[in-house]
Amino acid sequence: MSTKKSKRQTSGRTSEKRPAKRPKIMSLAEYEAEAKGHKKAAPGGAGSKTPAKPSKDAAAPEKSARGERRGTSRRTSGLDAAALVLAEACEPLNTKDMVERMLAKGLWKTGGKTPQGTLHAAISREIVAKGAASRFRKVDRGRFGLAK
């Protein structure tokens, strides 16, 4: 006979104190506001249910008639740069050659480890999504050319 009490007996005690209620989980904005002594956090803080209101100074540039934003310079996308390189080459290329030429001419900048894989996937997605309207066509395994 053991002197130890079973788990069932010890868990049924009512004399033990229950742990206090868990503290309210709050967003970073609420936490910072509380630390500063403010009663309420600004609306739109992290985790709040109300969206943040954009400031009047941070208005987006107006769109032109063609739908492009004025005042912003956009870099050439990988697909646009690949189309330019293929047009210059006048022959089908694999994505590794395309990437080398794009980077050498400064048409595209990337910091990825496998830009040729990224370009291959993007070209393949465009061919599947746009079908006959795609700018590219698959000539051979791993080789792409411009659609006529």
Secondary structure, DSSP 8 states (H G I E B T S, - for coil): ---S--HHHHHT-SSS-----------HHHHHHHHHT-SS--TT-TT-SS-----STT----B-TTS-BTT------HHHHHHHHHHHH-S-EEHHHHHHHHHHHTS-----S-HHHHHHHHHHHHHHHHGGG-SEEEEETTEEEE--
